[in-house]
Amino acid sequence: MAPSSRPFWTLPPKRLASAATVALLLGMTPLLGGPSAASAAPPSRCSTDPTARLSGVPTPESVLGFPLGLGQERVVTNDEVRTYLGAVDSASDRVVTGVMATSVLGQPLPYAVVSTERNVRPAALREIVDDVRDLRDPRRTSARTAVRTAKDSPAIVWVTANVHGGEKSGTDAALKTLYELAAGLSCEVARRNDNLVTVIVPTQNPDGRDATRRQNEFGFDMNRDWFARTQQETDGKLELLRRYPAQVFIDAHEMGGRQYFFPPNADPIHHEIAGEAVDWINRIGEANKAGFGYNGACDDTVTTECYFNYDTYDMFFMGYGDTVPTTGFGAAGMTYEKGSASAVADRVQQQFHTQWSTLGWAAANKREVLSDYFDIWTDALAQGRAGTLEPNEVVQPTNEVQFPVPDIKVRSYFLLPDRQLADVRQLVERLRRMDVEVYEVQKPTRVPTARIFGGRSATNVTVPKGAYWIPMDQPQKHWIQAIMGEDPYVPFPYFYDVSSWSNPLLMGVSTIYTGDNVRPKAQLVRKVAGGRIAPAWPWGSYTYKLDSAAAAEFTFTLLGRGVPLTRDLAANTVAVPATRLSRTVDDLAESLGVTLTPGGRATGTRLSLPDVGLFQGTGISTTSGSHGEARYVLGKRWGLDLKPVTTADINDNTEAFTGRTVLLVPDGSNPTGGLTAAGQANLRDWIAQGHTYVGLRNEGTRLARAAGLTSTTEKTKPADYLVIGSHLRVNVDTDNPVALGRPAEDFEFNNSDPILNPSTTGTNVLTYPTGDTFWANGYTVGADTLKGTAAVVDEPTGAGRAVLFAFNPLFRAYNENGLHLVANALLYPAGAPDARRAPGTDAARASAAAAPVAADLGGGWRPITIQVAAADLPRAEATVERFAADARASVKDGSAYVVIPNPQGLQMDEHPFARDLVRALRDAKVPLRSVVG
């Protein structure tokens, strides 16, 4: 093991250099990535004619029938993308192509690797990739070797586009970039190819591109899917990124208007993003400014075909196409956004200008970049060894850090095996697939001081054998903290996504962390554990705990294959007959981390596959949100044959409705789902026959209330109430079947969800604590309003029930404890009718049904909320009125809150005026205390 070239206390440079330093750097940065003898390899033989090109490489116009960029009148199709990549690959020795994944609808996601002819030969390309990958582990790479690699090896740059299917111009520009690199004979082209291996992914979302839709076929925004990798398109991309680890990463998007954004970013920036990467990003921004052309920088008089920085697009949430390449791979990950109102030719040409300028900067500075790349991982090792977290910083000149990272040490995380073991193992695999080293503890280990997730601490904690240990003194320290941390420690309250994504909290698994220097006896995990641990007698069975989302997936898959399963409710175990344990079933159990324990004859209740109807009636979007999440989780992962149920089906009592055993109503915008009085009666009668209604968030709970199925009512949110995608502790009624397998205290995710007053006619399965055990992470204001309210309610009617979730348990398919609760609801055991809850509506439920319906301010997401000083409210309102006539304002404790309805549930980066509104407020010199979109 080579020693580090830096002392262990060395920290990376500050992200925000002084003005003098910035000026010096800009003076040294070649415009448009010009040559730098100290960093870039000299170009091979090349032409001084910038238009010189190889005639054998087909031009875009010769294949597509039209030029790309200037003169272009329409965007390319998916078929044309694939055709052109194939044509260039066949004609150019500088290009190799492949397929990184297939889409939900089966379309290939092609990519191209382009460099010099020598660099793309298989053996040479492997050597380049191996050398760059070795820079990520200073334990096996000496400083001398790193210097040699920085001098001799090309850097790896990615150009990606079209993760949002309707944002198309980046794809066309990427094809233009490919052509110039494959065909160009100029010295500018040679310099890029000599110093870079460029990976081009023209479209990350071909299904969405065909449909001109932001989301993929399951309605997922794949620019929120990076850490969880739930979608096959994302998963394939990340595996390719592991194969070709980037130092520079472009993610090309579109936005509203006719302007262009490239970094420097808006605050907040996650504290674990390395200072070197932020420095590269900001310097690339200077190169982009020089190469942008058109109208240059936007100002009061120049408002179209111009660029801006430091606005809207942050680097905080670990699900973006800039934060994950930056934090997980040490790259300069960058979001580029072009206004979609511009003409096609301008959109594509501007995207090409920034791509080309970025490649030029990377080529000119590749030696410095590769040297700093090694330093990123060296520093990460030193920080992990010392237990040091990176500090919070801001990059926008007018901002200040409001919430510093606390002064704590974190040297180790431990995932405990006492419960939800299959989900624990799924988290281990998620970490391992990002090159995190995880160890299984072989002998009990004492931890003198431990922090327990949920804001508690303990001393002399014994970590048992079988726990999983994640030490921080490894190269992926930044990534570990970024997704494992109990809190992300936002420096500045600006959000257009969530404020918490702690993976242990999302999965609801038992986790501790410590600053103690403990070194347990442990073995490196090399594959997922699970499957049978010993053979059972032929007349016996194999049992497993049904206490996790992974075990639920295993259960539904076996039921779908016709495997008979028996459930012991008292033990919360499921038994598989030994005669039905095939190699395929055992392999499935192993892949999901489900342990199969041999036992005797199965006892208990036979499980049946639920026949689930998915409501797609009035108010439900079938192309995004929880309807798509249900199709993905219940349909694809769990293998359930979901049947569509419409408003008319319930109103008319058709077989499409009455033939189902479960009705799932996803989140939506209509409080009644369009049901008539007859339809509501039909729904009550259907439930009373022993069926289950599952309602999610706004429409799911409100439709049930309007139909007389619950006595819950919605509690009014205070003016200053902000719960921005945060985790909160909940108390669990573990005797209720919906909560089987969950701990007495759990965590649930809340994203400004409706607040439910407790039911008086059913069981409040999950409730927020009323006392000092109440706890929230992320960014919350006024969260005490939730104390004593209900998060999940089980409302019986006759022999059936309505299970109501105040939150969205299917959120992005990465909320595993929520998925487990949904599975329990689908598998709710049959019982005798509850005589107290006849199909008719009792007084408490009738009163709830008659209560005023809360305004749907946020749709499937959140409203836009602007916080300013109370004295600044008049000026803020005057500005807001230029954009929205329906804003609501209130004042509390010296602050004013302006709430702008967002009934379509649009996120900040897709909203038609949110970005312009924030900029207008700043231009009006209105100090912003927080912005939430």
Buried (B, 14 or more C-beta within 10 A) or exposed (E): EBEBBBEBEEBBBEBBBEEEEBEEBBEEBBBBBBBBEEBBBEBEEBBEEEEBBEEEBBBBEEBBEBBBBEEBEEBBBBEBBBBBBBBBBEBBBBBBBBEBBBBBEEBBBBBBBBBBEBBBBEEBBEEBBEBBBBBBBBBEBBBEBBBEBBEEBBBBBBBBBBBBBBBBBBBBBBBBBBBBBBBBBBBBBBBBBBBBBBBBBBBBBBBBBBBEBBBBBBBBBBBBBBBBBBBBBBBBBBEBBBEBBBBBBBBBBBBBBBBBBBBBBBBBBBBBBBBBBBBBBBBBBBBBBBBBEBBEEBEEEBEBBBBBBBBBBBBBBBBBBBBBBBBBBBBBBBBBBBBBBBEBBBBBBBBBBBBBBBBBBBBBBBBBBBBBBBBBBBBBBBBBBBBBBBBBBBBBEEBEBBBEBEEEBBBBBBBBBEBBBBBBBBBBBBBBEBBBBBBBBBEEBEBEEBBBBBBEEEEEBEBEBBBBBBBBBBBBBBBBBBBBBBBBBBBBBBBBBBBBBBBBBBBBBBBBBBBBBBEBEBEEBEEBBBBBEEEBEEEBBBBBBBBBBBBBBBBBBBBEBEBBBBBBEEEBBBBBBBEBBEEEBBEBBBBBBBBBBBBEEBBBEEBEBBBBBBBBBBBBBBBBBBBBBBBBBBBBBBBBEBBEBBBBBBBBBBEBBBEBBBBBBBBBBBBBBBBBEEBBBBBBBBBBBBBBBBBBBBBBBBBBBBBBBBBBBBBEBBBBBBBBBBBBBBBBBBEBBBBBBBBEEBBBBBBBBBBBBBBBBBBBBBBBBEEEEBBBBBBBBBBBBBEBBBBBBBBBBBBBBBBBBBBBBBBBBBBBBBBBBBBBBBBBEEEEBBEEBEBBBBEBBEEBBEEEBBEBBBBBBBBBBBBBBBEBBEBBBEBBEEBBEEBBBBBBEEBBBBBBBBBBBBBBBBBEBBBBBBBBBBEEEBEBBBBBB
